[in-house]
Amino acid sequence: MCVHRPVPSVRAASTRRTMMPPESRRGALSFLTALAVVAVGAVLFARERDPMQLEAVKKAMPPAPKRAAGTSTPLTYTLHLGCESDDVIAKYPSFFGGDYIENIVEARIVFHNYNVRSRKGSNKFFKWKHGLVMNKVNLQTADSLTFELTTNKINYEYGFALMNKDGQVLYEIGKKGESLLEGDCAHAFGPYRNRVITSDWKRAKDLGFIDATFGRCAANCMPGDVNNPWDWDTALKDKGSTLMKNHPPTGLGGQFIMYGVNRDGICTMNLHTQRGTCDDILTHFDPRPKENRFITDNKRCNQWQGQLQEITWKAPDLGPVQENDETKWKFTFQYHTDGLNVLLNDVYYTKYQWNSQDGGYNTISYIQIEYLNDKHFRQGTPWADPESSEPHRSGTHGCRLLALMPPRTPLGAAAFQEP
């Protein structure tokens, strides 16, 4: 296993060459002790020193933990990958160049805790082997890969580290000049730059949830308002749509959106699930603008089930059936126990019941969006969309998909116990 920092030290591990983060530094505690000595000196000679200097010393360090690791309210850490700086991407192509889901196989939270009784730091300094393993979860908005972990085992310094498929490990934290982490979330402990949970939980948007990006202080990868993806950069819209087609959410609570503009068409959405050897369509969501309606059905082992549901077209939200205006539309699809909830422009539209005991939502395999000309024909629409299941009868379109964050319920402040 190789552990990478921008300018790492080199040690041997077994018979393999290993680059490890420094393990024998004094760390936060030594720097904290040094500052404490300075602070005491400042108090003893307060009459002879500028009070502003003493105040600066007090503010040099982030707040110390109030509780021992493992005793505070668990926090949910989410690491959003896919929006690293251009410099980092160029320097570490084996992690960030290409398919993140294939390249990055593991993420851990590395940390250095603080003993609130002895007022000393632990002797475990951000070691990979002691790091907390994060779980791969459904892609969240604008991410190329998402990891998550709920824990209360961190009470002070921390950061994120990644392992690629070749066994190399990359840290975002480290010495000044080497650390990838820059910004107001990077705290200085002598020559080192780390994240600190006693500060980060306070800056979180939702109490109890810590969102982070690798090497940056941005909370997530979203380039703009998630409620207005039409205005995002075209390349980012295309990237998000391709990822969602190939890596859709699975499990209850999963959700995504399909959006577009009426002049570019309103597409069919096929939600595929794998049941044994059968590539089933769990939900076939089919607009029929010329018929002024939507049709839904499902296919099992290549047989349409005839579980038809007709939904009325809503011209104010979707635009006229002629499909030639600038009306923006958005469908949100949510997996529930009894079926697929569909929202139109954030308002409940319909529910399509699963045609199976298991629902099929745990084995969602891919999403297909297409525009079938013989059902939805628009004047001037090119034919033969290569991504369609039936290229000979499909046309190009402007429909896109986008991942959504799962629903969150912020923790109650009254019961919250900070680190």
C-alpha positions as CSV (number, residue, x, y, z in Angstrom):
1,M,0.0,0.0,0.0
2,C,1.4,3.4,-0.9
3,V,0.3,6.5,1.1
4,H,0.6,9.8,-0.8
5,R,1.0,13.3,0.3
6,P,2.1,16.0,-2.0
7,V,5.7,15.8,-0.6
8,P,5.6,12.6,1.6
9,S,8.3,11.1,3.7
10,V,9.3,7.6,2.7
11,R,9.5,4.5,4.9
12,A,9.5,0.8,4.3
13,A,6.5,-1.4,5.2
14,S,7.1,-5.1,4.9
15,T,8.7,-5.6,1.5
16,R,6.8,-2.8,-0.2
17,R,7.7,0.8,-0.4
18,T,5.3,2.9,1.5
19,M,4.8,6.6,1.8
20,M,3.3,7.4,5.2
21,P,2.1,10.6,6.9
22,P,4.3,11.8,9.8
23,E,3.6,9.7,12.9
24,S,6.0,11.1,15.5
25,R,5.1,14.8,15.4
26,R,4.0,16.6,18.6
27,G,0.7,17.3,17.0
28,A,-2.1,19.5,18.3
29,L,-1.4,18.9,22.0
30,S,2.2,20.0,21.9
31,F,1.3,23.2,20.0
32,L,-1.6,23.6,22.4
33,T,0.7,23.3,25.4
34,A,3.1,25.8,23.9
35,L,0.3,28.3,23.4
36,A,-0.9,27.7,26.9
37,V,2.6,28.6,28.2
38,V,2.6,31.7,26.2
39,A,-0.9,32.5,27.5
40,V,0.2,32.0,31.1
41,G,3.2,34.3,30.5
42,A,0.9,36.9,29.0
43,V,-1.3,36.8,32.1
44,L,1.7,37.1,34.5
45,F,3.0,40.1,32.6
46,A,-0.4,41.5,31.6
47,R,0.6,45.0,32.9
48,E,3.6,45.1,30.6
49,R,2.0,43.6,27.4
50,D,-0.6,44.7,25.0
51,P,-4.0,43.0,25.8
52,M,-4.7,42.6,22.1
53,Q,-1.7,40.2,21.9
54,L,-3.2,38.0,24.6
55,E,-6.5,37.9,22.9
56,A,-4.8,36.9,19.6
57,V,-3.2,33.9,21.4
58,K,-6.5,32.8,22.8
59,K,-8.0,32.8,19.3
60,A,-5.1,31.0,17.7
61,M,-6.5,27.6,18.5
62,P,-9.9,26.1,17.7
63,P,-12.0,25.2,20.8
64,A,-10.9,22.1,22.7
65,P,-13.5,19.3,22.9
66,K,-16.0,19.2,25.7
67,R,-16.5,15.5,25.6
68,A,-14.5,12.4,25.2
69,A,-14.6,10.6,21.8
70,G,-17.5,8.2,21.7
71,T,-19.7,10.1,24.2
72,S,-21.1,13.0,22.1
73,T,-24.0,12.9,19.6
74,P,-23.1,10.9,16.5
75,L,-22.5,13.0,13.4
76,T,-23.0,12.0,9.8
77,Y,-20.0,12.8,7.7
78,T,-20.5,12.9,3.9
79,L,-17.6,13.2,1.5
80,H,-18.5,14.5,-1.9
81,L,-16.0,13.6,-4.7
82,G,-15.8,15.0,-8.2
83,C,-15.0,18.7,-7.7
84,E,-11.4,18.7,-6.7
85,S,-9.1,21.5,-7.9
86,D,-7.6,21.3,-11.3
87,D,-4.1,21.1,-9.8
88,V,-5.1,18.1,-7.6
89,I,-6.8,16.3,-10.5
90,A,-3.7,16.8,-12.7
91,K,-1.3,15.7,-10.0
92,Y,-3.2,12.5,-9.0
93,P,-4.8,11.1,-12.2
94,S,-4.9,7.6,-10.7
95,F,-7.5,8.8,-8.3
96,F,-9.3,11.6,-10.1
97,G,-8.6,11.0,-13.8
98,G,-11.5,9.1,-15.4
99,D,-14.1,6.9,-13.6
100,Y,-14.1,7.8,-9.9
101,I,-16.3,4.7,-9.1
102,E,-13.7,2.4,-10.6
103,N,-10.6,4.3,-9.5
104,I,-11.4,5.1,-5.8
105,V,-12.1,2.0,-3.8
106,E,-12.1,3.3,-0.2
107,A,-12.4,6.4,1.9
108,R,-11.5,6.8,5.5
109,I,-11.7,9.6,8.1
110,V,-8.2,9.8,9.7
111,F,-8.0,11.6,13.0
112,H,-6.2,12.6,16.2
113,N,-8.3,12.8,19.3
114,Y,-8.0,14.8,22.5
115,N,-8.3,13.4,26.0
116,V,-10.5,15.9,27.9
117,R,-9.4,14.6,31.3
118,S,-5.6,14.6,30.9
119,R,-5.7,17.4,28.3
120,K,-3.4,15.4,26.1
121,G,-3.7,14.2,22.6
122,S,-3.8,10.5,21.7
123,N,-0.7,8.8,20.3
124,K,-2.6,7.9,17.1
125,F,-1.8,10.5,14.5
126,F,-4.0,10.2,11.5
127,K,-2.9,6.6,10.7
128,W,-4.7,5.0,7.8
129,K,-5.0,1.7,9.7
130,H,-6.8,3.5,12.5
131,G,-9.0,5.5,10.2
132,L,-12.8,5.1,10.2
133,V,-13.9,3.3,7.0
134,M,-16.7,5.2,5.2
135,N,-19.5,3.6,3.2
136,K,-20.2,4.1,-0.5
137,V,-23.7,5.5,-0.8
138,N,-26.0,6.7,-3.6
139,L,-24.6,9.5,-5.6
140,Q,-25.6,12.9,-4.3
141,T,-26.1,16.0,-6.4
142,A,-23.2,16.8,-8.7
143,D,-21.0,14.1,-7.2
144,S,-18.9,11.6,-9.1
145,L,-18.7,9.4,-6.0
146,T,-20.1,9.8,-2.5
147,F,-19.0,8.3,0.9
148,E,-20.7,8.5,4.2
149,L,-20.3,7.5,7.9
150,T,-22.2,8.2,11.1
151,T,-19.9,8.2,14.1
152,N,-19.0,9.9,17.4
153,K,-15.5,8.5,17.5
154,I,-13.9,11.8,16.5
155,N,-13.6,14.7,19.0
156,Y,-10.9,17.0,17.6
157,E,-8.5,16.9,14.5
158,Y,-9.4,15.0,11.4
159,G,-9.3,14.8,7.6
160,F,-10.1,12.5,4.7
161,A,-7.9,10.0,2.9
162,L,-8.6,7.9,-0.2
163,M,-7.3,4.6,-1.5
164,N,-7.3,3.8,-5.2
165,K,-7.5,0.4,-6.9
166,D,-3.7,0.1,-7.0
167,G,-3.6,0.3,-3.1
168,Q,-2.2,3.9,-3.1
169,V,-3.5,6.2,-0.3
170,L,-3.9,10.0,-0.7
171,Y,-4.3,12.3,2.3
172,E,-5.8,15.8,2.0
173,I,-4.2,17.0,5.3
174,G,-0.5,17.4,6.3
175,K,2.2,20.0,6.6
176,K,1.8,23.5,5.3
177,G,3.0,23.5,1.8
178,E,2.2,19.8,1.4
179,S,-1.4,19.7,2.6
180,L,-4.1,19.7,-0.2
181,L,-6.5,21.3,2.2
182,E,-6.8,25.1,1.8
183,G,-9.4,27.6,3.1
184,D,-11.1,28.6,6.3
185,C,-11.8,25.0,7.3
186,A,-8.0,24.3,7.5
187,H,-6.7,24.9,11.0
188,A,-3.0,25.4,11.8
189,F,-1.3,23.3,14.5
190,G,2.2,24.5,14.2
191,P,3.3,23.5,10.7
192,Y,0.3,21.2,10.2
193,R,-3.1,21.9,8.5
194,N,-6.1,19.8,9.6
195,R,-9.9,19.9,9.9
196,V,-11.3,20.3,13.5
197,I,-14.7,18.9,14.4
198,T,-15.2,21.3,17.3
199,S,-15.4,24.1,14.7
200,D,-16.9,22.2,11.8
201,W,-20.1,21.0,13.5
202,K,-21.0,24.7,14.2
203,R,-20.6,25.7,10.5
204,A,-22.7,22.9,9.2
205,K,-25.9,23.8,7.4
206,D,-27.9,20.9,9.0
207,L,-27.2,20.2,12.7
208,G,-25.6,16.8,13.0
209,F,-24.4,16.6,9.3
210,I,-20.9,17.3,8.2
211,D,-20.6,17.7,4.4
212,A,-17.1,18.0,2.9
213,T,-15.2,17.9,-0.4
214,F,-11.7,16.5,-0.7
215,G,-9.0,19.1,-0.3
216,R,-11.5,22.0,-0.3
217,C,-13.7,23.8,2.2
218,A,-16.8,23.7,0.0
219,A,-19.5,21.7,1.6
220,N,-20.5,19.9,-1.6
221,C,-19.9,19.7,-5.4
222,M,-23.0,21.6,-6.5
223,P,-22.1,24.3,-9.0
224,G,-25.3,26.2,-8.4
225,D,-28.9,26.0,-7.1
226,V,-30.1,22.4,-7.1
227,N,-33.6,23.8,-7.8
228,N,-32.4,25.4,-11.0
229,P,-30.2,22.9,-12.8
230,W,-31.2,24.3,-16.2
231,D,-28.7,27.2,-15.7
232,W,-25.7,24.9,-14.8
233,D,-22.8,24.6,-17.1
234,T,-23.6,22.3,-20.0
235,A,-20.6,20.0,-19.4
236,L,-21.7,19.6,-15.7
237,K,-25.3,18.9,-16.7
238,D,-24.1,16.2,-19.2
239,K,-21.8,14.7,-16.6
240,G,-24.5,14.5,-13.9
241,S,-26.9,12.9,-16.4
242,T,-24.5,10.2,-17.6
243,L,-23.6,9.3,-14.0
244,M,-27.2,8.9,-13.0
245,K,-28.0,6.7,-16.1
246,N,-25.2,4.3,-15.2
247,H,-25.2,4.6,-11.4
248,P,-28.8,5.2,-10.2
249,P,-29.8,5.3,-6.6
250,T,-30.9,2.0,-5.0
251,G,-32.9,1.3,-1.8
252,L,-35.8,3.1,-0.1
253,G,-35.4,6.8,0.0
254,G,-33.5,6.9,-3.3
255,Q,-34.5,9.8,-5.5
256,F,-33.4,11.6,-8.7
257,I,-34.9,14.1,-11.1
258,M,-35.4,14.3,-14.9
259,Y,-35.6,17.8,-16.3
260,G,-35.6,19.7,-19.5
261,V,-37.4,22.4,-21.6
262,N,-40.5,21.8,-23.6
263,R,-39.0,22.7,-26.9
264,D,-36.5,19.9,-26.6
265,G,-39.2,17.3,-25.7
266,I,-40.4,15.4,-22.6
267,C,-38.8,12.0,-22.5
268,T,-39.7,8.5,-21.6
269,M,-38.0,7.3,-18.5
270,N,-37.3,3.5,-18.1
271,L,-36.2,2.5,-14.6
272,H,-34.4,-0.8,-15.0
273,T,-33.9,-3.4,-12.2
274,Q,-32.1,-6.7,-12.3
275,R,-34.2,-9.7,-11.1
276,G,-32.2,-12.9,-11.6
277,T,-31.4,-13.1,-15.3
278,C,-34.1,-10.7,-16.3
279,D,-33.4,-7.1,-17.1
280,D,-36.8,-5.7,-16.0
281,I,-38.3,-2.3,-16.4
282,L,-39.6,-1.5,-13.0
283,T,-41.4,1.7,-14.2
284,H,-42.0,2.8,-17.8
285,F,-42.9,6.5,-17.6
286,D,-44.1,7.5,-21.0
287,P,-45.3,11.0,-22.1
288,R,-47.8,11.1,-24.9
289,P,-48.2,14.8,-25.7
290,K,-50.1,14.3,-28.9
291,E,-52.6,12.2,-26.8
292,N,-52.6,14.7,-24.0
293,R,-51.6,12.2,-21.4
294,F,-48.9,10.1,-19.7
295,I,-48.8,6.2,-19.7
296,T,-47.0,4.1,-17.2
297,D,-46.4,0.3,-17.3
298,N,-43.7,-2.2,-16.3
299,K,-41.9,-5.1,-18.1
300,R,-41.0,-8.4,-16.5
301,C,-38.7,-10.9,-18.2
302,N,-39.3,-9.1,-21.5
303,Q,-43.1,-9.1,-21.1
304,W,-45.1,-6.0,-20.6
305,Q,-47.4,-6.5,-17.6
306,G,-50.3,-4.3,-18.7
307,Q,-50.3,-2.5,-15.4
308,L,-51.3,0.6,-17.2
309,Q,-51.9,3.9,-15.5
310,E,-53.1,7.0,-17.3
311,I,-52.1,10.4,-16.1
312,T,-53.5,13.7,-17.3
313,W,-51.2,16.1,-19.0
314,K,-50.7,19.4,-17.1
315,A,-50.1,22.1,-19.7
316,P,-49.3,24.9,-17.2
317,D,-46.4,22.8,-15.8
318,L,-45.3,20.9,-18.9
319,G,-46.1,23.3,-21.7
320,P,-48.5,22.9,-24.6
321,V,-48.7,19.5,-26.3
322,Q,-47.2,21.1,-29.4
323,E,-43.8,21.0,-27.6
324,N,-42.5,24.3,-29.1
325,D,-42.2,26.7,-26.2
326,E,-39.7,27.5,-23.4
327,T,-41.6,25.9,-20.5
328,K,-39.2,24.4,-18.0
329,W,-40.3,21.1,-16.5
330,K,-38.9,18.8,-13.8
331,F,-40.0,15.3,-12.5
332,T,-38.7,14.0,-9.2
333,F,-38.8,10.2,-8.8
334,Q,-38.7,8.9,-5.2
335,Y,-38.6,5.2,-4.1
336,H,-41.2,4.4,-1.4
337,T,-42.3,1.0,0.0
338,D,-45.5,1.0,-2.0
339,G,-44.3,2.5,-5.2
340,L,-42.6,5.2,-7.2
341,N,-43.7,8.7,-6.1
342,V,-43.6,11.2,-8.9
343,L,-43.5,15.0,-8.3
344,L,-44.0,17.5,-11.1
345,N,-42.1,20.8,-10.4
346,D,-41.9,19.8,-6.7
347,V,-45.6,19.1,-6.4
348,Y,-47.0,15.6,-6.0
349,Y,-48.2,14.3,-9.4
350,T,-48.8,10.5,-9.1
351,K,-47.6,7.2,-7.6
352,Y,-46.9,4.1,-9.6
353,Q,-47.2,0.9,-7.5
354,W,-44.4,-1.7,-7.7
355,N,-45.4,-4.9,-9.4
356,S,-43.5,-7.1,-7.0
357,Q,-43.2,-8.2,-3.4
358,D,-39.7,-6.9,-3.2
359,G,-40.4,-3.7,-5.1
360,G,-37.2,-4.1,-7.1
361,Y,-35.8,-0.8,-5.7
362,N,-32.8,-2.6,-4.1
363,T,-31.5,-3.8,-7.5
364,I,-32.0,-0.8,-9.7
365,S,-29.4,-1.3,-12.4
366,Y,-29.6,1.7,-14.8
367,I,-31.9,4.4,-16.1
368,Q,-32.8,4.9,-19.7
369,I,-34.3,8.1,-21.1
370,E,-35.4,8.3,-24.8
371,Y,-37.6,10.2,-27.1
372,L,-39.7,8.0,-29.4
373,N,-40.6,9.9,-32.5
374,D,-43.6,7.8,-33.5
375,K,-45.3,8.6,-30.2
376,H,-44.0,12.2,-29.6
377,F,-43.0,13.4,-33.1
378,R,-41.9,17.0,-33.3
379,Q,-41.1,18.8,-36.6
380,G,-37.4,18.9,-37.2
381,T,-36.4,16.3,-34.6
382,P,-33.4,14.3,-35.8
383,W,-33.8,10.5,-35.8
384,A,-31.7,7.6,-34.5
385,D,-30.6,8.3,-30.9
386,P,-27.8,5.8,-30.3
387,E,-28.5,5.6,-26.6
388,S,-32.1,4.5,-27.1
389,S,-33.3,0.9,-26.8
390,E,-34.9,1.4,-30.2
391,P,-32.6,3.7,-32.2
392,H,-34.6,3.3,-35.4
393,R,-37.6,5.0,-33.9
394,S,-36.0,7.5,-31.5
395,G,-34.8,11.0,-31.8
396,T,-32.4,13.3,-30.0
397,H,-33.7,15.3,-27.1
398,G,-32.7,17.7,-24.3
399,C,-33.8,15.6,-21.3
400,R,-31.3,15.1,-18.5
401,L,-31.1,13.3,-15.1
402,L,-29.6,14.5,-11.8
403,A,-28.9,12.9,-8.5
404,L,-30.6,14.2,-5.4
405,M,-29.5,14.2,-1.8
406,P,-31.5,11.9,0.4
407,P,-34.1,13.6,2.7
408,R,-32.5,14.9,5.9
409,T,-33.9,15.7,9.3
410,P,-31.5,18.0,11.3
411,L,-31.0,16.9,14.9
412,G,-32.8,18.8,17.6
413,A,-30.6,21.4,19.3
414,A,-32.0,20.6,22.8
415,A,-30.8,17.0,22.8
416,F,-27.6,17.6,20.8
417,Q,-24.3,16.9,22.7
418,E,-21.4,18.6,21.0
419,P,-18.0,17.0,20.7
